[in-house]
Amino acid sequence: REAIRLNPSLPGVHFELAELMRTSANPAVSAQAEAEYRAALKMNPFDALSWRQLGGIMTAKGDFKAAEEDYGKALALQPNDAETKTGLAVVLISTNRWDQAMPLLESALKDDPTNMTAHFRLSGLYRRAGRTSDAERELEAFRHYQKLKDKLSTVIKQKRGSAKLP
């Protein structure tokens, strides 16, 4: 906030503040992230990450039309971003457009085979389409990456606990 006060046009400062706010445990602070992403986009309308994060905020609010637009802008700027494709697929699933969501998730997994959300969502879509073996394969991939994530979290916690501070 001090950096913004000193120079509100400093490149990236609104995005970085928005990221800190979005991940805050305080709901009042995290609610302010949307305004900072919008400020970042006023300075740089080609900021694909701000468009993607704004899409996530709109999805959480249930404003699927705005979320679809925001994800669409992010995808136009970064066509191989698996997170954006997955976010847009979640919007499409939420609006009962499963046939459009499935290829997006498949494409997201080509871009990032470790995308747990894409594996999980694709499993559900395959199951709905009667593709049971494909659904099981995707669910197994989700579980595999979930276990790896859990192991990594445990290692990080252990390392933090054993680190000696000066």
N, C-alpha and C positions, 0 to 999 in steps of 0.2 A: 504494500500500500504506500509505503514511503517512496519507493521507486516511481510509482504512478504519480504521486504528488509532485515529485521533482521533475518528471518528464513523462507525461501521459502518452507520448508518441513513441516511447522506447519500444523497439521491435520485440515482440514475444512476451512482454510483461503482463498483458491482460490474460493471455493464455496460461501462463505459469500461475498467476493468482487464481484463475478459474480452476486449474487442476488441484491446487491446494484446497480450495473451498469445496470442490466436488467430493473430495475424499475425507472431509471433516466429519468427525463423529457428532458434531453439533448440527442438527437439522436446519437451524436458522442460518448458519454459515453456509452449509451446502446448498441451500436454496438460492444463495446469491451468485452461484457459479454461472447460471444462465446469463445474467447481465454482463459478466466479464467475458464470456465466450462471444456474446454479441458485440461487445466493445472491440474484441480482438478482430472480429470479422469486418467491422467498420474500417479498421486500419488496413486489413489485408483480407479481401474477399476470396483469396485463393488459399486460405488456410484450411486444408482438408481435415486436419485433426480437430479444429474447432467445429467445423460442420458436423463431423462424426459425433463428437461429444454432445453437441446440441441435439442431434438426432436421438441420442440415448436419453437425454433429459426429457425430450418431448414424448418419447415412448413411455417413460416412467409416469408421465403425467396423463397418458392415455390419449394424447393428441396425435393420432396416427397419421393424419394428413400432413401435418407439419413435420413429423418425424420422417416420413417418406421423402418429403422435399429436401430436408436437410441431409439425409443419407444419400439421396440422389446427387446433390451437389458435391458431397465428399467423394462419391464414387466416380463422378466425372473428372475430378482432379487427381484421384489416386485409384485407377481402375483395378489394381491388383491387391487392394487392401482387404485382407480376409476379415478383419474386425468390422469394417464397414459393410461388407457383403452379408455377414452374419447378422448385424444389427438390422439391416434392411429386410432380411429374411424373417426375422422375428416380427417386424411390423406386418409383413405380408401374411404370416401365419395368424397374427392377431386379427387380421381383417379377412380371414378365410380364403386367402389366395395361395393355397398350398402348392398348386401347380407352378406358380411363379417362384415360390420360395425354394423348392427342391433344387432346381439348377443353380440357384445362387449359392446354396450351401455346398453343393458338390464342387462348384468353382472355388469357394472359399477354402475348401479342404485341399484343393490342388495348390493353392497359394500358400497355405499353412496347414500341413497335415496334423499338427498338434492342437488345433483349435477345438477345445473340449466342447464349447457351446455348439459349434457346428455339428460335431459328431452326435451330440445328444439330440438336437433338434431334428437332424436328418434321420436318426433312428425312429423318431416318432412319425415322421412323414412317410418313411418306408413302410412302417407297420400299418399306417392308415391306408397305404396303397396296396397292401397285401404282399409286400415284398419282405417276408418274414426273415429269410436268411440275411438279406442286406441290413435289415433292422437290427438283428442280433450282432452282426459284424460291427456296425456303428456303435451300438451300445457297449460292446466289448472294448472298442477303441476308446470310448469315453471313460470307461472304468480304468483302463490302463493309464491314461494320462492323469486321471484323478489321483490314482495311487502315487504316481511320480510326483505330482504336485504336493501331496500330503507328506511324502518323504522329504522333499526339498524344504518344505516349511519346518519340519522337525529339525533338520540339520541346521537351518538358519537360526532357529530359536536356541539350539544348543550352542552354536558358535557365539551368538550374542551373549548368552549367559556365561560363557567361559572367557570372553574377551576381557582383558584387563585394561582399565582406563588409567591414563597417566595421572 
